[in-house]
Amino acid sequence: MAKLASTPYVAVMDDDLIPNDENFLGDVVSSLCEHPEIAAVGLFGVVLQSNASYRHCAHIPNRRFQGDVNVSLLKGRFVAFRVESIMDFTPVTFDCEDIEASAYLGSLGTLVVPELLSNRTRDLPRQGGLEFRPNHYDRREAARRRFFKC
C-alpha cells in the first residue's frame, strides 16, 4: 500500500500506538528531509550481533535516550521512509516483513531510531499481538538469518 502513496513520504504505524503531540509526523518528515543518508526512521530498532540470537541482540526502545541510534533493523510498530525508496521492493514473505523491509532499506542508507522521536508516543491497552505468539522469537530469528548476513 505504501507504494500507492501520493506523498513523498509514508509512515506505517500500529493502530495501538498514539503520537503525544501534533508535531510528531512533521518531525518525522523533517528528519528524513534534512538527512538524505537516512533511508528510514522508526521508534523501535534492533542492533544485530553475529554472535547473538535476535532475542539477545540490543533492542532499542522508544524511551528517552541520548542521541540518534543507528540500527540494523527497524521494528514494524512504526517506521517512516521515502516512497521512492520502496518502488523496487517486493516482499517475499508476510511473516516478519519488517525484517525483510529493513534489510532492503538498510541497503539504501542508514536506519535510525532518532532522539527527536524519543518518548513521543504512547501505547493503547493491548489484548495481544504478534510478540505473544509462542514461537515469535524463533520466527524473527529465522527471518533475521534469511535477510541479514550477520
N, C-alpha and C positions, 0 to 999 in steps of 0.2 A: 504494500500500500504506500510505503514511503516514496517509491519511485513515481507515484502519481501526484505528488505534492506540487502545487503551483507556486510555492515559495522556494527561495534558495536553500533554506534550512528546514530540518524536520527534527522533532523530538518524539521519542517513544517513551511513554510513561505508564507504569502500572496504575490501575484505577483505584488503588488504595493508598496512593502517595499524593499528598496535597502540598503545593507551594505555600510558604508562610507569608509571602508578600507579592504585590502586583508587578514588581520589577524582576522577578525570578527569570522568566523566559527571555526578557530583554537582555538580561545579563548573560544568559547562556549564548544568545546570538552574538552579543558584543565580544565575548571571549573567543568565539570562532572567527569573527571578522578581524579582530586585532592580531590573531596568531595563525597565519596560514599554514604553519608547520603542524598544527594540531588537526588530526583527522577527525577526532570525536572527543566529546567530554561526557562525563557521567557522574553519578553520585556515589556509586559503589564500584570498586575495582579489585583486581587480584594481581599481585606481582608473582608470576610463576617462577618456581625454582626447580631446576632439573633434578635435584636430589630429594624433592618432597612431593607428596601427592597433592592434588588440588585442595583437598580439605586442610592440609597443613601448610599451604603457602600463605603468604602475607595478604590478608583480606583487608582492604581499605574501606572503612565505613563512612557514612555521611555524618560525621561528627566534627566538632571543632578541631582543627589541626593547623599547623603552621606550614604555609607554602603549598604550592601545587604538587601533586604526586603523579609521576608518570607510572602507568601500569601496563601490564601485558594484555589484560582484557578488562572490558567494562561489563558489569553485570546488567542484565536486561531490565531491571526495575526502572531505570531512567538512563537514557543515552540520547545525545543530540549530535548531528553531523550535517555536512553539506549534502544536499540531494544529488548533485552531480557526482559525488564520490561513490555512490552506490549503483549507478546506472548499469554497470557491467557485473554486478554481484547477483548471483542467483544461488540461494542456499540449497544445499543437497540434503539437508535434514531439517526437521522442525522440532527436534528434541535438542535442547541446549543450543538453539540457534544464535544466542548472544555470543557464545564462544566462537562459533564459526564466523559470525559477522565481525567480531573483534580481530580475529586473525586476518580477515580481509582488510578492514580499515587500518589495522596496525601496519600493514604492508604499504600503506599510502602516507602514513605520518604517525605522529605521536598520539597516544591515547592518554587522557589526563582526567584525574579527579581534581578539579580546581578548588583552591581555598575559597574563592569567591562564592562558591555554592555550598560551602560547609554550613551545616545546621540551618538550612533554609527551607526544609520540608518537614512534614510530619506524616506519620502513618495513621490511617484509619484503623479501627479494630479489625482484625482478620480472623476468619474462621479456619483458614488453611492456606495452602499454597504449594507450589511445586517443591519447595525445600522440605516439605513434610513427607514426601514420598519415602518409603523405606529404602529405596536404592538411589536416592537423589545424588549423593556424593559419588557413587560408582558411575552413574551416567555422566556426571560432569567430568570425572577423571577420564573416562573413555573419549569424550568429546575433546578434552584438552590434548590428549595424546594423538588424536586424529588430526587436529588442525594446528598444533604447535610442535615445534621440534624439540623444545626443552621439556 
